[in-house]
Amino acid sequence: MNAEREVIEAAIERADALAAGDPARLRGLLHPGFHWTSHTGERFDRDGYVRSNTAGAITWKRQALTDAEVVVVGQVAVLRCVAADEVTGEGGRETFRMPMTQTWVRQEGRWLCLAGHAGPRLEG
């Protein structure tokens, strides 16, 4: 498997961990120095991100990634895609789409997400 495909597979595994609500699995896919900026501008470190997405006000049902493009330079990769999120929150079940960028680093033979940004939400 080439590095681009490995990164996509790691990103899909991260999305599956979100949908499963599995904090240990999700944390294991994130670099210790992980940072995320949400589509609303909220900023998270690894622990805050895991807590918010596995024990917060929303419950993930699914995240699908489309239009994925990966650029790999040495042990670093940037993934750009469109994420389709299905979540349940205070307002009930909701589905939305948004562009997403993730930075991945290869350590000890596996890809870990170092940083990400999602948004803004797309219409339709």
N, CA, C and O atoms as a Tinker XYZ file with bonds, in Angstrom:
   496  protein
     1  N      0.860000   -1.168000    0.000000    73     2
     2  CA     0.000000    0.000000    0.000000    64     1     3
     3  C      0.913000    1.240000    0.000000    63     2     4     5
     4  O      1.895000    1.287000    0.740000    81     3
     5  N      0.589000    2.226000   -0.820000    73     3     6
     6  CA     1.405000    3.444000   -0.851000    64     5     7
     7  C      1.037000    4.364000    0.318000    63     6     8     9
     8  O      0.004000    4.187000    0.964000    81     7
     9  N      1.898000    5.342000    0.573000    73     7    10
    10  CA     1.718000    6.226000    1.733000    64     9    11
    11  C      0.412000    7.011000    1.660000    63    10    12    13
    12  O     -0.251000    7.199000    2.680000    81    11
    13  N      0.037000    7.467000    0.473000    73    11    14
    14  CA    -1.216000    8.226000    0.336000    64    13    15
    15  C     -2.403000    7.382000    0.788000    63    14    16    17
    16  O     -3.277000    7.864000    1.510000    81    15
    17  N     -2.429000    6.134000    0.365000    73    15    18
    18  CA    -3.537000    5.243000    0.741000    64    17    19
    19  C     -3.496000    4.936000    2.244000    63    18    20    21
    20  O     -4.544000    4.839000    2.882000    81    19
    21  N     -2.289000    4.783000    2.812000    73    19    22
    22  CA    -2.167000    4.538000    4.243000    64    21    23
    23  C     -2.764000    5.698000    5.044000    63    22    24    25
    24  O     -3.436000    5.476000    6.051000    81    23
    25  N     -2.521000    6.925000    4.600000    73    23    26
    26  CA    -3.062000    8.099000    5.294000    64    25    27
    27  C     -4.589000    8.109000    5.208000    63    26    28    29
    28  O     -5.268000    8.375000    6.200000    81    27
    29  N     -5.122000    7.823000    4.036000    73    27    30
    30  CA    -6.583000    7.770000    3.883000    64    29    31
    31  C     -7.164000    6.693000    4.804000    63    30    32    33
    32  O     -8.181000    6.918000    5.459000    81    31
    33  N     -6.528000    5.541000    4.852000    73    31    34
    34  CA    -7.005000    4.465000    5.734000    64    33    35
    35  C     -6.954000    4.898000    7.204000    63    34    36    37
    36  O     -7.871000    4.599000    7.969000    81    35
    37  N     -5.891000    5.597000    7.600000    73    35    38
    38  CA    -5.791000    6.086000    8.981000    64    37    39
    39  C     -6.892000    7.104000    9.273000    63    38    40    41
    40  O     -7.466000    7.107000   10.362000    81    39
    41  N     -7.188000    7.969000    8.296000    73    39    42
    42  CA    -8.254000    8.964000    8.477000    64    41    43
    43  C     -9.621000    8.293000    8.588000    63    42    44    45
    44  O    -10.474000    8.733000    9.359000    81    43
    45  N     -9.822000    7.240000    7.823000    73    43    46
    46  CA   -11.079000    6.486000    7.916000    64    45    47
    47  C    -11.174000    5.803000    9.278000    63    46    48    49
    48  O    -12.247000    5.759000    9.880000    81    47
    49  N    -10.060000    5.275000    9.758000    73    47    50
    50  CA   -10.057000    4.650000   11.085000    64    49    51
    51  C    -10.398000    5.676000   12.167000    63    50    52    53
    52  O    -11.131000    5.368000   13.106000    81    51
    53  N     -9.860000    6.909000   12.034000    73    51    54
    54  CA   -10.183000    7.992000   12.969000    64    53    55
    55  C    -11.674000    8.305000   12.938000    63    54    56    57
    56  O    -12.301000    8.480000   13.982000    81    55
    57  N    -12.239000    8.375000   11.727000    73    55    58
    58  CA   -13.671000    8.639000   11.576000    64    57    59
    59  C    -14.495000    7.516000   12.211000    63    58    60    61
    60  O    -15.509000    7.776000   12.858000    81    59
    61  N    -14.061000    6.285000   12.026000    73    59    62
    62  CA   -14.768000    5.145000   12.623000    64    61    63
    63  C    -14.691000    5.179000   14.156000    63    62    64    65
    64  O    -15.651000    4.818000   14.837000    81    63
    65  N    -13.544000    5.614000   14.691000    73    63    66
    66  CA   -13.403000    5.727000   16.148000    64    65    67
    67  C    -14.347000    6.796000   16.697000    63    66    68    69
    68  O    -14.919000    6.629000   17.774000    81    67
    69  N    -14.511000    7.911000   15.944000    73    67    70
    70  CA   -15.486000    8.935000   16.339000    64    69    71
    71  C    -16.884000    8.332000   16.406000    63    70    72    73
    72  O    -17.595000    8.496000   17.397000    81    71
    73  N    -17.271000    7.630000   15.335000    73    71    74
    74  CA   -18.616000    7.050000   15.250000    64    73    75
    75  C    -18.848000    6.005000   16.336000    63    74    76    77
    76  O    -19.967000    5.848000   16.823000    81    75
    77  N    -17.796000    5.295000   16.710000    73    75    78
    78  CA   -17.914000    4.278000   17.756000    64    77    79
    79  C    -17.918000    4.892000   19.155000    63    78    80    81
    80  O    -18.254000    4.216000   20.128000    81    79
    81  N    -17.546000    6.168000   19.260000    73    79    82
    82  CA   -17.475000    6.807000   20.572000    64    81    83
    83  C    -16.417000    6.182000   21.454000    63    82    84    85
    84  O    -16.569000    6.124000   22.674000    81    83
    85  N    -15.328000    5.707000   20.830000    73    83    86
    86  CA   -14.286000    4.960000   21.526000    64    85    87
    87  C    -13.102000    5.868000   21.852000    63    86    88    89
    88  O    -12.257000    6.103000   20.988000    81    87
    89  N    -13.025000    6.385000   23.090000    73    87    90
    90  CA   -11.967000    7.339000   23.421000    64    89    91
    91  C    -10.554000    6.762000   23.320000    63    90    92    93
    92  O     -9.645000    7.455000   22.863000    81    91
    93  N    -10.351000    5.521000   23.732000    73    91    94
    94  CA    -9.012000    4.924000   23.680000    64    93    95
    95  C     -8.554000    4.749000   22.236000    63    94    96    97
    96  O     -7.412000    5.064000   21.900000    81    95
    97  N     -9.424000    4.259000   21.404000    73    95    98
    98  CA    -9.095000    4.070000   19.982000    64    97    99
    99  C     -8.813000    5.410000   19.313000    63    98   100   101
   100  O     -7.848000    5.535000   18.558000    81    99
   101  N     -9.646000    6.411000   19.584000    73    99   102
   102  CA    -9.456000    7.733000   18.995000    64   101   103
   103  C     -8.138000    8.343000   19.469000    63   102   104   105
   104  O     -7.367000    8.845000   18.650000    81   103
   105  N     -7.869000    8.311000   20.757000    73   103   106
   106  CA    -6.633000    8.864000   21.317000    64   105   107
   107  C     -5.412000    8.192000   20.692000    63   106   108   109
   108  O     -4.399000    8.848000   20.450000    81   107
   109  N     -5.502000    6.893000   20.433000    73   107   110
   110  CA    -4.399000    6.147000   19.843000    64   109   111
   111  C     -4.071000    6.552000   18.416000    63   110   112   113
   112  O     -2.989000    6.237000   17.923000    81   111
   113  N     -4.979000    7.242000   17.747000    73   111   114
   114  CA    -4.763000    7.700000   16.369000    64   113   115
   115  C     -4.286000    9.146000   16.308000    63   114   116   117
   116  O     -3.983000    9.661000   15.232000    81   115
   117  N     -4.219000    9.795000   17.463000    73   115   118
   118  CA    -3.839000   11.203000   17.531000    64   117   119
   119  C     -2.457000   11.354000   18.157000    63   118   120   121
   120  O     -2.150000   10.720000   19.166000    81   119
   121  N     -1.641000   12.189000   17.556000    73   119   122
   122  CA    -0.308000   12.488000   18.073000    64   121   123
   123  C     -0.451000   13.177000   19.436000    63   122   124   125
   124  O     -1.420000   13.906000   19.645000    81   123
   125  N      0.489000   12.967000   20.369000    73   123   126
   126  CA     0.400000   13.637000   21.674000    64   125   127
   127  C      0.329000   15.165000   21.564000    63   126   128   129
   128  O     -0.254000   15.812000   22.434000    81   127
   129  N      0.906000   15.749000   20.521000    73   127   130
   130  CA     0.860000   17.188000   20.325000    64   129   131
   131  C     -0.306000   17.654000   19.474000    63   130   132   133
   132  O     -0.305000   18.780000   18.978000    81   131
   133  N     -1.299000   16.797000   19.301000    73   131   134
   134  CA    -2.461000   17.067000   18.439000    64   133   135
   135  C     -3.184000   18.360000   18.806000    63   134   136   137
   136  O     -3.336000   18.699000   19.979000    81   135
   137  N     -3.626000   19.074000   17.762000    73   135   138
   138  CA    -4.478000   20.260000   17.908000    64   137   139
   139  C     -5.542000   20.249000   16.819000    63   138   140   141
   140  O     -5.282000   19.799000   15.703000    81   139
   141  N     -6.730000   20.738000   17.131000    73   139   142
   142  CA    -7.852000   20.767000   16.190000    64   141   143
   143  C     -8.565000   22.107000   16.304000    63   142   144   145
   144  O     -8.707000   22.657000   17.397000    81   143
   145  N     -9.010000   22.626000   15.165000    73   143   146
   146  CA    -9.886000   23.800000   15.141000    64   145   147
   147  C    -11.185000   23.372000   14.478000    63   146   148   149
   148  O    -11.181000   22.883000   13.349000    81   147
   149  N    -12.295000   23.557000   15.178000    73   147   150
   150  CA   -13.608000   23.122000   14.671000    64   149   151
   151  C    -14.176000   24.152000   13.695000    63   150   152   153
   152  O    -13.642000   25.247000   13.522000    81   151
   153  N    -15.267000   23.757000   13.075000    73   151   154
   154  CA   -15.938000   24.654000   12.120000    64   153   155
   155  C    -16.537000   25.887000   12.805000    63   154   156   157
   156  O    -16.885000   26.858000   12.133000    81   155
   157  N    -16.657000   25.855000   14.136000    73   155   158
   158  CA   -17.161000   27.021000   14.875000    64   157   159
   159  C    -16.028000   27.854000   15.470000    63   158   160   161
   160  O    -16.272000   28.852000   16.147000    81   159
   161  N    -14.786000   27.435000   15.212000    73   159   162
   162  CA   -13.643000   28.171000   15.716000    64   161   163
   163  C    -13.118000   27.690000   17.060000    63   162   164   165
   164  O    -12.136000   28.232000   17.568000    81   163
   165  N    -13.755000   26.683000   17.642000    73   163   166
   166  CA   -13.265000   26.130000   18.908000    64   165   167
   167  C    -11.928000   25.443000   18.670000    63   166   168   169
   168  O    -11.714000   24.811000   17.635000    81   167
   169  N    -11.034000   25.575000   19.641000    73   167   170
   170  CA    -9.713000   24.968000   19.546000    64   169   171
   171  C     -9.554000   23.922000   20.633000    63   170   172   173
   172  O     -9.936000   24.140000   21.782000    81   171
   173  N     -8.980000   22.773000   20.256000    73   171   174
   174  CA    -8.840000   21.648000   21.173000    64   173   175
   175  C     -7.428000   21.089000   21.137000    63   174   176   177
   176  O     -6.790000   21.066000   20.085000    81   175
   177  N     -6.934000   20.632000   22.302000    73   175   178
   178  CA    -5.762000   19.772000   22.325000    64   177   179
   179  C     -6.279000   18.330000   22.268000    63   178   180   181
   180  O     -7.484000   18.104000   22.156000    81   179
   181  N     -5.379000   17.372000   22.344000    73   179   182
   182  CA    -5.804000   15.976000   22.183000    64   181   183
   183  C     -6.832000   15.562000   23.230000    63   182   184   185
   184  O     -7.873000   15.010000   22.875000    81   183
   185  N     -6.566000   15.814000   24.506000    73   183   186
   186  CA    -7.506000   15.377000   25.546000    64   185   187
   187  C     -8.862000   16.064000   25.414000    63   186   188   189
   188  O     -9.901000   15.421000   25.564000    81   187
   189  N     -8.857000   17.368000   25.133000    73   187   190
   190  CA   -10.110000   18.094000   24.967000    64   189   191
   191  C    -10.896000   17.614000   23.769000    63   190   192   193
   192  O    -12.123000   17.526000   23.820000    81   191
   193  N    -10.198000   17.302000   22.689000    73   191   194
   194  CA   -10.854000   16.802000   21.477000    64   193   195
   195  C    -11.508000   15.442000   21.736000    63   194   196   197
   196  O    -12.666000   15.223000   21.379000    81   195
   197  N    -10.764000   14.544000   22.352000    73   195   198
   198  CA   -11.304000   13.212000   22.636000    64   197   199
   199  C    -12.509000   13.327000   23.562000    63   198   200   201
   200  O    -13.543000   12.705000   23.316000    81   199
   201  N    -12.382000   14.108000   24.611000    73   199   202
   202  CA   -13.489000   14.285000   25.573000    64   201   203
   203  C    -14.717000   14.882000   24.883000    63   202   204   205
   204  O    -15.832000   14.395000   25.073000    81   203
   205  N    -14.522000   15.920000   24.094000    73   203   206
   206  CA   -15.629000   16.595000   23.421000    64   205   207
   207  C    -16.353000   15.683000   22.438000    63   206   208   209
   208  O    -17.566000   15.789000   22.258000    81   207
   209  N    -15.607000   14.796000   21.810000    73   207   210
   210  CA   -16.194000   13.960000   20.765000    64   209   211
   211  C    -16.641000   12.582000   21.227000    63   210   212   213
   212  O    -17.257000   11.843000   20.459000    81   211
   213  N    -16.339000   12.225000   22.475000    73   211   214
   214  CA   -16.778000   10.919000   22.971000    64   213   215
   215  C    -17.620000   11.017000   24.235000    63   214   216   217
   216  O    -18.282000   10.048000   24.608000    81   215
   217  N    -17.609000   12.170000   24.901000    73   215   218
   218  CA   -18.382000   12.312000   26.135000    64   217   219
   219  C    -19.018000   13.692000   26.210000    63   218   220   221
   220  O    -19.324000   14.187000   27.295000    81   219
   221  N    -19.216000   14.310000   25.050000    73   219   222
   222  CA   -19.767000   15.661000   25.025000    64   221   223
   223  C    -21.245000   15.675000   24.711000    63   222   224   225
   224  O    -21.944000   14.677000   24.887000    81   223
   225  N    -21.709000   16.814000   24.245000    73   223   226
   226  CA   -23.133000   17.029000   23.976000    64   225   227
   227  C    -23.603000   16.361000   22.695000    63   226   228   229
   228  O    -24.804000   16.187000   22.489000    81   227
   229  N    -22.654000   15.979000   21.819000    73   227   230
   230  CA   -23.065000   15.319000   20.581000    64   229   231
   231  C    -22.609000   13.868000   20.582000    63   230   232   233
   232  O    -21.627000   13.503000   21.228000    81   231
   233  N    -23.346000   13.057000   19.845000    73   231   234
   234  CA   -22.989000   11.656000   19.634000    64   233   235
   235  C    -22.777000   11.463000   18.145000    63   234   236   237
   236  O    -23.666000   11.738000   17.340000    81   235
   237  N    -21.611000   10.994000   17.790000    73   235   238
   238  CA   -21.295000   10.745000   16.386000    64   237   239
   239  C    -21.981000    9.473000   15.919000    63   238   240   241
   240  O    -21.988000    8.467000   16.628000    81   239
   241  N    -22.551000    9.520000   14.738000    73   239   242
   242  CA   -23.145000    8.346000   14.106000    64   241   243
   243  C    -22.267000    7.855000   12.966000    63   242   244   245
   244  O    -22.110000    6.653000   12.751000    81   243
   245  N    -21.683000    8.837000   12.221000    73   243   246
   246  CA   -20.893000    8.471000   11.052000    64   245   247
   247  C    -20.144000    9.699000   10.561000    63   246   248   249
   248  O    -20.619000   10.828000   10.686000    81   247
   249  N    -18.964000    9.460000    9.998000    73   247   250
   250  CA   -18.255000   10.500000    9.253000    64   249   251
   251  C    -17.726000    9.841000    7.992000    63   250   252   253
   252  O    -16.941000    8.895000    8.057000    81   251
   253  N    -18.158000   10.344000    6.846000    73   251   254
   254  CA   -17.676000    9.845000    5.557000    64   253   255
   255  C    -16.767000   10.904000    4.945000    63   254   256   257
   256  O    -17.050000   12.099000    5.028000    81   255
   257  N    -15.677000   10.460000    4.332000    73   255   258
   258  CA   -14.721000   11.361000    3.708000    64   257   259
   259  C    -14.777000   11.180000    2.196000    63   258   260   261
   260  O    -14.637000   10.066000    1.692000    81   259
   261  N    -14.984000   12.287000    1.471000    73   259   262
   262  CA   -15.030000   12.231000    0.009000    64   261   263
   263  C    -14.040000   13.234000   -0.569000    63   262   264   265
   264  O    -13.529000   14.106000    0.133000    81   263
   265  N    -13.783000   13.089000   -1.861000    73   263   266
   266  CA   -12.894000   13.997000   -2.586000    64   265   267
   267  C    -11.533000   14.123000   -1.897000    63   266   268   269
   268  O    -10.969000   15.213000   -1.812000    81   267
   269  N    -11.018000   13.002000   -1.409000    73   267   270
   270  CA    -9.761000   13.016000   -0.656000    64   269   271
   271  C     -8.559000   13.216000   -1.572000    63   270   272   273
   272  O     -8.435000   12.583000   -2.621000    81   271
   273  N     -7.681000   14.115000   -1.143000    73   271   274
   274  CA    -6.394000   14.357000   -1.790000    64   273   275
   275  C     -5.334000   14.320000   -0.710000    63   274   276   277
   276  O     -5.497000   14.934000    0.344000    81   275
   277  N     -4.246000   13.603000   -0.964000    73   275   278
   278  CA    -3.166000   13.486000    0.012000    64   277   279
   279  C     -1.852000   13.866000   -0.647000    63   278   280   281
   280  O     -1.549000   13.422000   -1.754000    81   279
   281  N     -1.074000   14.691000    0.043000    73   279   282
   282  CA     0.289000   15.023000   -0.370000    64   281   283
   283  C      1.207000   14.543000    0.745000    63   282   284   285
   284  O      1.039000   14.919000    1.905000    81   283
   285  N      2.174000   13.714000    0.386000    73   283   286
   286  CA     3.125000   13.173000    1.350000    64   285   287
   287  C      4.503000   13.754000    1.056000    63   286   288   289
   288  O      4.970000   13.725000   -0.082000    81   287
   289  N      5.145000   14.280000    2.092000    73   287   290
   290  CA     6.511000   14.773000    2.002000    64   289   291
   291  C      7.282000   14.135000    3.148000    63   290   292   293
   292  O      7.140000   14.541000    4.301000    81   291
   293  N      8.080000   13.160000    2.837000    73   291   294
   294  CA     8.817000   12.437000    3.874000    64   293   295
   295  C      7.875000   11.748000    4.835000    63   294   296   297
   296  O      7.087000   10.887000    4.442000    81   295
   297  N      7.959000   12.132000    6.105000    73   295   298
   298  CA     7.150000   11.512000    7.160000    64   297   299
   299  C      5.932000   12.350000    7.538000    63   298   300   301
   300  O      5.321000   12.131000    8.584000    81   299
   301  N      5.580000   13.318000    6.675000    73   299   302
   302  CA     4.441000   14.205000    6.927000    64   301   303
   303  C      3.487000   14.125000    5.742000    63   302   304   305
   304  O      3.915000   14.048000    4.590000    81   303
   305  N      2.194000   14.145000    6.035000    73   303   306
   306  CA     1.181000   14.121000    4.985000    64   305   307
   307  C      0.079000   15.116000    5.314000    63   306   308   309
   308  O     -0.266000   15.329000    6.476000    81   307
   309  N     -0.461000   15.717000    4.268000    73   307   310
   310  CA    -1.614000   16.596000    4.406000    64   309   311
   311  C     -2.756000   15.977000    3.623000    63   310   312   313
   312  O     -2.617000   15.674000    2.438000    81   311
   313  N     -3.873000   15.794000    4.284000    73   311   314
   314  CA    -5.093000   15.256000    3.690000    64   313   315
   315  C     -6.113000   16.376000    3.597000    63   314   316   317
   316  O     -6.428000   17.027000    4.594000    81   315
   317  N     -6.628000   16.596000    2.391000    73   315   318
   318  CA    -7.754000   17.516000    2.198000    64   317   319
   319  C     -8.910000   16.698000    1.669000    63   318   320   321
   320  O     -8.729000   15.847000    0.798000    81   319
   321  N    -10.110000   16.954000    2.197000    73   319   322
   322  CA   -11.287000   16.197000    1.775000    64   321   323
   323  C    -12.545000   16.978000    2.146000    63   322   324   325
   324  O    -12.475000   18.084000    2.681000    81   323
   325  N    -13.682000   16.383000    1.852000    73   323   326
   326  CA   -14.964000   16.883000    2.334000    64   325   327
   327  C    -15.499000   15.829000    3.299000    63   326   328   329
   328  O    -15.605000   14.652000    2.954000    81   327
   329  N    -15.832000   16.264000    4.503000    73   327   330
   330  CA   -16.376000   15.368000    5.517000    64   329   331
   331  C    -17.893000   15.523000    5.550000    63   330   332   333
   332  O    -18.417000   16.637000    5.569000    81   331
   333  N    -18.584000   14.396000    5.555000    73   331   334
   334  CA   -20.038000   14.374000    5.748000    64   333   335
   335  C    -20.273000   13.765000    7.122000    63   334   336   337
   336  O    -20.026000   12.578000    7.334000    81   335
   337  N    -20.750000   14.585000    8.053000    73   335   338
   338  CA   -20.926000   14.177000    9.443000    64   337   339
   339  C    -22.387000   13.925000    9.761000    63   338   340   341
   340  O    -23.261000   14.711000    9.398000    81   339
   341  N    -22.640000   12.818000   10.445000    73   339   342
   342  CA   -23.973000   12.528000   10.979000    64   341   343
   343  C    -23.824000   12.458000   12.496000    63   342   344   345
   344  O    -23.115000   11.603000   13.026000    81   343
   345  N    -24.504000   13.370000   13.182000    73   343   346
   346  CA   -24.407000   13.451000   14.642000    64   345   347
   347  C    -25.803000   13.608000   15.247000    63   346   348   349
   348  O    -26.753000   14.009000   14.575000    81   347
   349  N    -25.895000   13.280000   16.533000    73   347   350
   350  CA   -27.103000   13.541000   17.297000    64   349   351
   351  C    -26.708000   14.451000   18.451000    63   350   352   353
   352  O    -25.770000   14.161000   19.194000    81   351
   353  N    -27.437000   15.554000   18.591000    73   351   354
   354  CA   -27.166000   16.506000   19.661000    64   353   355
   355  C    -28.448000   16.962000   20.295000    63   354   356   357
   356  O    -29.470000   16.280000   20.220000    81   355
   357  N    -28.394000   18.116000   20.920000    73   355   358
   358  CA   -29.565000   18.659000   21.603000    64   357   359
   359  C    -30.729000   18.887000   20.646000    63   358   360   361
   360  O    -31.889000   18.767000   21.040000    81   359
   361  N    -30.429000   19.213000   19.401000    73   359   362
   362  CA   -31.465000   19.471000   18.403000    64   361   363
   363  C    -31.905000   18.241000   17.634000    63   362   364   365
   364  O    -32.660000   18.364000   16.670000    81   363
   365  N    -31.456000   17.051000   18.033000    73   363   366
   366  CA   -31.795000   15.828000   17.325000    64   365   367
   367  C    -30.704000   15.446000   16.337000    63   366   368   369
   368  O    -29.577000   15.935000   16.409000    81   367
   369  N    -31.060000   14.571000   15.422000    73   367   370
   370  CA   -30.098000   14.072000   14.434000    64   369   371
   371  C    -29.853000   15.133000   13.375000    63   370   372   373
   372  O    -30.782000   15.793000   12.911000    81   371
   373  N    -28.585000   15.287000   12.998000    73   371   374
   374  CA   -28.206000   16.312000   12.029000    64   373   375
   375  C    -27.111000   15.768000   11.109000    63   374   376   377
   376  O    -26.238000   15.016000   11.542000    81   375
   377  N    -27.171000   16.157000    9.844000    73   375   378
   378  CA   -26.144000   15.797000    8.876000    64   377   379
   379  C    -25.628000   17.073000    8.239000    63   378   380   381
   380  O    -26.408000   17.934000    7.832000    81   379
   381  N    -24.315000   17.190000    8.156000    73   379   382
   382  CA   -23.742000   18.357000    7.502000    64   381   383
   383  C    -22.426000   18.000000    6.832000    63   382   384   385
   384  O    -21.780000   17.010000    7.173000    81   383
   385  N    -22.044000   18.835000    5.867000    73   383   386
   386  CA   -20.822000   18.627000    5.094000    64   385   387
   387  C    -19.919000   19.844000    5.255000    63   386   388   389
   388  O    -20.387000   20.971000    5.420000    81   387
   389  N    -18.614000   19.590000    5.204000    73   387   390
   390  CA   -17.658000   20.699000    5.285000    64   389   391
   391  C    -16.294000   20.234000    4.789000    63   390   392   393
   392  O    -15.963000   19.051000    4.872000    81   391
   393  N    -15.499000   21.182000    4.270000    73   391   394
   394  CA   -14.128000   20.820000    3.924000    64   393   395
   395  C    -13.337000   20.548000    5.203000    63   394   396   397
   396  O    -13.617000   21.120000    6.257000    81   395
   397  N    -12.353000   19.670000    5.089000    73   395   398
   398  CA   -11.535000   19.321000    6.241000    64   397   399
   399  C    -10.091000   19.130000    5.785000    63   398   400   401
   400  O     -9.834000   18.563000    4.723000    81   399
   401  N     -9.166000   19.604000    6.590000    73   399   402
   402  CA    -7.740000   19.403000    6.346000    64   401   403
   403  C     -7.139000   18.758000    7.583000    63   402   404   405
   404  O     -7.384000   19.197000    8.707000    81   403
   405  N     -6.355000   17.719000    7.367000    73   403   406
   406  CA    -5.670000   17.051000    8.468000    64   405   407
   407  C     -4.189000   16.932000    8.124000    63   406   408   409
   408  O     -3.829000   16.690000    6.972000    81   407
   409  N     -3.337000   17.104000    9.127000    73   407   410
   410  CA    -1.907000   16.878000    8.984000    64   409   411
   411  C     -1.561000   15.601000    9.747000    63   410   412   413
   412  O     -1.895000   15.455000   10.923000    81   411
   413  N     -0.894000   14.692000    9.067000    73   411   414
   414  CA    -0.526000   13.401000    9.640000    64   413   415
   415  C      0.991000   13.263000    9.667000    63   414   416   417
   416  O      1.673000   13.749000    8.765000    81   415
   417  N      1.521000   12.607000   10.686000    73   415   418
   418  CA     2.947000   12.322000   10.777000    64   417   419
   419  C      3.140000   10.820000   10.969000    63   418   420   421
   420  O      2.371000   10.154000   11.663000    81   419
   421  N      4.186000   10.316000   10.335000    73   419   422
   422  CA     4.481000    8.881000   10.445000    64   421   423
   423  C      5.499000    8.688000   11.566000    63   422   424   425
   424  O      6.605000    9.226000   11.516000    81   423
   425  N      5.107000    7.913000   12.577000    73   423   426
   426  CA     5.984000    7.599000   13.701000    64   425   427
   427  C      5.916000    6.118000   13.986000    63   426   428   429
   428  O      4.837000    5.536000   14.091000    81   427
   429  N      7.081000    5.521000   14.110000    73   427   430
   430  CA     7.173000    4.098000   14.436000    64   429   431
   431  C      6.288000    3.244000   13.537000    63   430   432   433
   432  O      5.629000    2.309000   13.991000    81   431
   433  N      6.289000    3.590000   12.242000    73   431   434
   434  CA     5.588000    2.781000   11.257000    64   433   435
   435  C      4.097000    3.009000   11.131000    63   434   436   437
   436  O      3.427000    2.289000   10.391000    81   435
   437  N      3.550000    4.014000   11.848000    73   435   438
   438  CA     2.115000    4.274000   11.716000    64   437   439
   439  C      1.854000    5.769000   11.609000    63   438   440   441
   440  O      2.639000    6.593000   12.077000    81   439
   441  N      0.726000    6.098000   10.977000    73   439   442
   442  CA     0.340000    7.489000   10.776000    64   441   443
   443  C     -0.509000    7.966000   11.946000    63   442   444   445
   444  O     -1.476000    7.309000   12.332000    81   443
   445  N     -0.135000    9.124000   12.511000    73   443   446
   446  CA    -0.875000    9.749000   13.604000    64   445   447
   447  C     -1.311000   11.139000   13.155000    63   446   448   449
   448  O     -0.552000   11.857000   12.504000    81   447
   449  N     -2.530000   11.510000   13.505000    73   447   450
   450  CA    -3.027000   12.835000   13.156000    64   449   451
   451  C     -2.425000   13.848000   14.124000    63   450   452   453
   452  O     -2.587000   13.738000   15.339000    81   451
   453  N     -1.726000   14.838000   13.563000    73   451   454
   454  CA    -1.083000   15.875000   14.353000    64   453   455
   455  C     -1.972000   17.100000   14.519000    63   454   456   457
   456  O     -1.973000   17.739000   15.572000    81   455
   457  N     -2.733000   17.425000   13.468000    73   455   458
   458  CA    -3.561000   18.633000   13.519000    64   457   459
   459  C     -4.674000   18.529000   12.489000    63   458   460   461
   460  O     -4.588000   17.774000   11.521000    81   459
   461  N     -5.724000   19.315000   12.726000    73   459   462
   462  CA    -6.816000   19.332000   11.767000    64   461   463
   463  C     -7.656000   20.583000   11.900000    63   462   464   465
   464  O     -7.631000   21.294000   12.905000    81   463
   465  N     -8.394000   20.810000   10.841000    73   463   466
   466  CA    -9.317000   21.951000   10.790000    64   465   467
   467  C    -10.498000   21.540000    9.917000    63   466   468   469
   468  O    -10.316000   20.958000    8.847000    81   467
   469  N    -11.684000   21.842000   10.372000    73   467   470
   470  CA   -12.898000   21.555000    9.600000    64   469   471
   471  C    -13.698000   22.838000    9.440000    63   470   472   473
   472  O    -13.771000   23.656000   10.356000    81   471
   473  N    -14.291000   23.001000    8.274000    73   471   474
   474  CA   -15.191000   24.121000    8.072000    64   473   475
   475  C    -14.732000   25.035000    6.969000    63   474   476   477
   476  O    -13.613000   24.943000    6.464000    81   475
   477  N    -15.631000   25.916000    6.615000    73   475   478
   478  CA   -16.966000   26.139000    7.162000    64   477   479
   479  C    -17.964000   25.118000    6.609000    63   478   480   481
   480  O    -17.675000   24.404000    5.649000    81   479
   481  N    -19.133000   25.064000    7.229000    73   479   482
   482  CA   -20.190000   24.178000    6.735000    64   481   483
   483  C    -20.571000   24.558000    5.322000    63   482   484   485
   484  O    -20.604000   25.734000    4.959000    81   483
   485  N    -20.861000   23.525000    4.523000    73   483   486
   486  CA   -21.306000   23.744000    3.146000    64   485   487
   487  C    -22.822000   23.707000    3.095000    63   486   488   489
   488  O    -23.459000   22.955000    3.833000    81   487
   489  N    -23.382000   24.500000    2.247000    73   487   490
   490  CA   -24.841000   24.507000    2.044000    64   489   491
   491  C    -25.246000   23.253000    1.286000    63   490   492   493
   492  O    -24.493000   22.744000    0.455000    81   491
   493  N    -26.455000   22.757000    1.585000    73   491   494
   494  CA   -27.028000   21.641000    0.830000    64   493   495
   495  C    -26.714000   20.312000    1.312000    63   494   496
   496  O    -27.160000   19.323000    0.729000    81   495
